[in-house]
Amino acid sequence: MNADHPAVSLHSTAVIIPSLNEAESLKDLLPILNKLSLRQILVCDNGSTDQTREVVDANGATWVYEPKKGYGAACFAGMQQLASDIEIVVFLDADLSDDPLLIRELVAPIVDGQCDFVLGSRVKRLREPGAMTVPQRFANWLFPVFIKIGWSHRYTDMGPFRAIRKSSLEAIDMQDRAYGWTIEMQIRAAELGLRIREIEVPYRKRPKGPSKVSGSIRGVILAAYWITRTCSGYWLTKKRRARSH
């Protein structure tokens, strides 16, 4: 896997980073992203009480404040701040579980005109032991099965590390503001017939602090609830959307 892709320019690419009390991780992540010459780095602060804003400002990134709690709410707030010349949007968690240097790897097929949506797939052989909990692994098996049954597209993962053409993201018209954000994007991408590709990416245990989702029973339950609600809601309204098109 070539993570460099020196021929791929990121001058029209923005990275949206939803963040809640991730100042320590951002201290390491943002300097790496700054080396990639991205058009925009948007840190979407979901009500942090740590030094997130100070870290963002010190690294020249854009601080976007969204006090309404929810992974999707933070991501959506970032979308509202995209520059008019942005062509590709990357979503990346702040916790350094994904390798930010692989952004070029995700963006390259879109730049080349081969696809519209690229998902980083956290395959087992590239995954650090313990990086994903049992509930996460189970959900990663279960929900792609639902999408295959309902929308005839087989995903291998629901990972947060992804790149999408801005025009495709606008066509999806994201509605979820909680943990159903990722699966909504994948369902709608399949439903709209976007050209989808998955690229295998490594995944490691977050270096600093517990996960907001998998690090607590409450987080796991909430994530499961919102993903299930989003998936079932789109299934129940699928025929209505098809008629509207």
N, C-alpha and C positions, 0 to 999 in steps of 0.2 A: 504494500500500500504506500503510495507516494503522497505524503502529507503536504508537500511543498507546493506543487503545481505553480511554478514560477510564472507561467504564461497566463494564468488566470488573474485578471485584475478584479479587485474588490471595490473599485471606485464608485460603483453604484449599488453597493450592498450595505444593508443596515443589520445590526445585531440587536435583538431585543432580549434583555435579561431580566426576568421577573425575580425580585429579591425581597426577602424578609429577614432582617438581622443577619446579613451575610458579609458584614464589613471585612472580617478577617480573610474570607475567601476572595473577596473582590480585590484586596491588596495584592494578591498573586495573579488573579485572572486579568485584570484590566491592563497591566503592563504587557502581557502577552498579546492581547487583542490590539493594543496600540501599534505593535510591530507589523500588523497585517495591512495597514493603510486602508481601513474600512471607511466608508463614507460617513456612517453614523454608528455610535455605540450608545444605546439607550438602556440605562439601568432603571427599571421600573420598581420603585420602592413602594412596597405594599404595607406601609405603616411601621417601618423599622424604628426601634428605640435605641439602636447602637449608633456608630459613627458612619453609617452608610453614605450619607450625603457628603461628608468631609472627604471620604475616600474617593468617591466619584468625582468630586470637584478637583481633587489633587491630581487625578489621572486624566483630566481633560475630557471625560465622558459627559453625557447629558443625563442629568437627574430628572426623572419623571415621577412625580408623587401621586400615588393612588391609595388613599386611605381605606377605601372600601375593600374589605378582605376578599380574597379569591385569586387563585392562580390565573384564571382567565381574565379577571378584572385588571390585573397588573399587565398582562400581555396586551389587552385591548387598549389600555392607556398608552402603551408604547406605540401601538399602531397609529394613534391619533397624532403622534409627533413625527411621523416619517416625512422626510424631505420629499419635495415633489419629483426630484430626479432619481429617487430610489427605484430600482428595478427588481431586486431580490431581497427577501427578508429572511434572516436566520433567527431561529429561536434557540436559546442556549441557557441552561440553568446556571446559577451563580456558584454552585458548590464544587466545581472542578472535578466532578465525576466523569464528565466528558472532556476529551482533549480539544481545546479550542483551536489548535493548529490544524485540525481536520476540517475547518470551515471551507478551505479551498477545495477539499475533496468533495464536500457536499454541493458546493456552488457550481463546480466545473460542468456537470451535465446540463445544468440550466443555462449557463453562459453559452455552451455549445449548441443550444437549441434542441437537445435530445429529450428533455422532459420539463415538467412544470413544478414537480414536487419531489423532494428527495428526503427520505427518512433515514436517520442513523439507526441501524439495527444492532442492538447490544447482544451479539451472538455469544453463546456459552463459551466457546473456545477462546474468545478475546476478553472475557469478563473476569475480573479479579474475584477470587473466592470470597463470598460474603458481601459482595457489592450490591446484590439484590436479595431481598428477603423472600421467604417462601410465599407470602401473599402476593408480592410483586410478580414473582415468576408464574404463579397460578393465573393472575389477571392477564399477564402477557400471553398466556396460552388461550385463555377463555374468550376474551373479547375479540381477538382477531378471528376466532371461529365464528362468532356472531356476525361479524362484518362479511365474512365469506358466505355465510348462509343468506344474509339479507341483501348484500350488494355485489356478490360474485367477485370480490377481490380479496386475495389472500395476503395479508400482512404477516410479518414474522415478529413484529414488535410494536409497542406504543411509546417508544422513547421520546423524550422531550427535545432532543437535538435534531433539528430539521431545517431545511431550507425550502423556500417556496417563492415562485414568481409573484411579485406584488399584485399584478393584475389578477392572478388566480386567487390570491388571498382575498381580494376585494369581491371576486365573484362568489366565493364561498359564503361571505356575509356571516361571519362568526357571531353567534348569539350567546354561547355559554360564558359565564363569568366565574366559574368555579373549577373543579377538577375534571370536568367533562370536556375541557378545551381541546386536549390532544385528540381524543377519540372523535369529537365532532369534526375536526379538521380532516381526519382520515376518512370518515364516512362521507363527508361532502366531496372530498377529492375524488373518491370512487364514483359517487353519484353523478358528478359533473363530467366524468370521463377525462379527468386530467391525466396527463402522462406521468406515471408514478414510478419511482425507482427507490430501492432500498440499498444502502451501502453499509457493509459491516464495519462497525466501529468498536474500539475497546471501551470498557467501562470499569471504573474502579471505585472502591469505597471512598466516600467523601473524606478528604483529609482533615477537615476541621468541623467539629460539632455534629450533633445528631440531625437526621433528616426531619424536615417539617411534616412529611407524610409518613414514610415507613418507620420513622423513629418513635412513633407512639401508636397505641391502639386506637385512639380517637382519630388520628390522621388517616390510618388505614381504613377505618369504617367510613369516614367522610368521603375519602377518595372512591371507595367501592360504591357508595351510594350515588355519587354524582355521575360516575362513569356509567353505571347501570341505568340511571334515570335518563341520561343523554342518549344512550344507545337505544333504549326502548322507545323513547319519545320520537326519535327519527324513524324507527321502524313503523310505528303506528301512523305516522303522517307521511310515509313515503309515497303512497298512491296519490294523495292530495297534491304533493309537490310535482309529481310526474304529470298530473293533469294540467297544472298551471303552466308547464313548459310546452 
